[in-house]
């Protein structure tokens, strides 16, 4: 799972970087709206903002996450639960990307809360007294 995640994230990082250069040169901005719930005359809409800056930040986040996954393969080679660690790192990246592409306060808070929860889970990953104490500081 480590090698697949590394290759997948590094290729998406490179494509986001090239796409950010394309958006910068052509002065492009995309808003993507997704209607989550529509009830009677009320609707809840999630909006995502893609411009050159957000794509550039996403490429850096994906590159750093791919390197973390690459080095964790060697560093945590004797750990039985490395797949759980990889999934936590991927959830952290997903929360960070939600935080980057969110143009409104509600979705920014969702990304921020996701970062807080996943970072707490990453801090207490080894499940010993030192990591629990550090997790309480994180909370």
Secondary structure, DSSP 4 states (H G I P E B T S, - for coil): -HHHHHHHHHHHHHHHHHHHHHHHHHT--EEEEEEEEEETTEEEEEEEEE-HHHHHHHHHHHHHHHHHHHHHHHHTTT-TTHHHHHHHHHHHHHHHHHHHSB-SHHHHHHHHHHHHHHHHHHHTTT-SHHHHHHHHHH-
